[in-house]
Each structure stands twice: as C-alpha cells, then as structure tokens.
C-alpha cells in the first residue's frame, strides 16, 4: 500500500487528504519528502506545518481553505493528531472542533494536500472521527517491516548506492542498530561513501563503521557475563564508563534485558512462535530472533539469580557513596 501511494505521488496523482498512522518515523519522513518533491516539480513547494498538540484543528482547516499565492497546491502537515487515539476525559492538551473537521472532510479543498500524522501504535477505533478519517483519507501505515521484508529493504537501500550487502552483514547491522529504519538508512549511506569504488558491504565493515547504540553494548555486556566471559564484560563496561554512561542506567538496561530473555524463553516453552512472542511482549521480532537463537541459553534460575544480584547493585548505588562504578564492576566479576 505504501509503495502504491508513493508511485501515485510521483506521477502527480495527489489525494486531497492523507492520514499516516504508526511509529516508524522513516516512512513518515519519506512520505513528506516525496510529497514535497512531487509538488515542487513545477513550482517551489509552499509548506505549512501545525502541531495539533499545541494548535487547534481550525488552524489547519483555515490554511487549507486559503488559496495559495504562488503554487497550484500547497502542502499542509498536521502533526500529532491525538484526537484519534484514546485519551482520558479532561486530559486532552487542546480542544478540537471535530464537528468542523467532519464537515470539511466531506468536501476538502483541491488547492491543498493535507497530511495528518498520528504517530501512535494504534488509534481508538470506537471514535466516529477515526472511522470517518479512515473512510475519507488515503491511509498509510508507518510500520517497520518484519524480518524478511526488513532484510529486503536493507538490500534495496544498499543497491540504491550501487552496493551489495551479505546476509551476515545484514544480521550484524540489525543487531547493532536495531529495527530503526532512519538510523539504518544513515548507516548504509555512510558505509557506501566509505567504500568508494568497492562494491561489497561486509560484516567486518559493519563492525568497524556502524555506531554502536547503548542498548547494543548493554546486551553484549550481559551476554558476555552470562557466558562467563568476565574479561569481555568488563571491557565493554569500562568503555561505557569512559563514554560517561551512568552505572545506575546500565543496571536498569541489564535488568530489562534479563526480564525480556526470561519472558521469551518462557513463552517459547509454552509453544509460542517468534511473531506471537513479539506481539505479546510488544518488542520487534528481530530482537526475539536474536535472543531465542542463542546457543548457550542460560537457565531460568541463573537469570533470576542475576536479576536479584542486580537489584542489590541498584540498592547500593542509590544508598551508598564512594566509588559508584565499583558496585556493578564487582557484579560483572562474580561468576553465577
């Protein structure tokens, strides 16, 4: 659906109103960029942006109904369409005249392309306005592709730069960056520039060039610890300390990873497959794949023991002074 809409935009076949739903910022940014490019094919695009957390919907409608001065159509971007999601009564940041919006949607102006962005996992389907917008707008889902589709997307991104990327390199790239498409896109572009005339993006290139995230380093540190590789765990820890990371934050990340591991192993034992586990735990399937594919899987008892020990470290960090770095260091040095 996303590709079909992009093709229509490229041909100049614009809908008067779009609704983008989802949390994947790559698709949101890419759609806006494609609209700007297509609209400025004849003239410089006239773009107006509104934040519906701060401004009423009236501003958007008034702007859409105002004829543009210099272009055939202007682009109006309405961010944070929070009136489409479930909110507690009285907790809304701003009052929106949804009745006026309802009337306008039945006859939107053809001199503007209006894009409503709802960067949320799901909308409140019980609301009349949600149903109406889905009926009257061209709806695009901004969701991260799953497993194989994400691999294909990475290959296509590499091909755009005239490069090839091996399956191993894709696996390592996803392990280091996670399923963040904007970040993946930037890392692929960086590797392509570095390669120059060379064609192959290898696993070694990924390890050398791709920026490691804190989450990735914390996960590696935990795996090294669980595999009794104290030297590697301490090396990663000391690197993170040199980057001014706080021990208490690292304790939280380690504990979170252990809890996720425990939940994944438990659901696997219950017979859930990877997609079901990802949905149940609300995490990306690739993370489930990485954890469930571990060769030396720690026992539930070892994971719980590590979690209790980390709780002690957390308490020490919050109640004692002195050498704060030492508490987590001692945890990493002790074998379970």
PyMOL commands that set and color helices and strands:
alter all, ss='L'
color gray80, all
select helices_A, chain A and resi 2-11+25-39+57-65+82-84+98-105+128-136+147-160+167-177+181-195+203-209+214-226+230-242+247-269+274-281+285-292+300-319+324-333
alter helices_A, ss='H'
color red, helices_A
select strands_A, chain A and resi 17-21+47-51+74-79+112-118+138-141+164-165+200-201
alter strands_A, ss='S'
color yellow, strands_A
deselect
rebuild
show_as cartoon
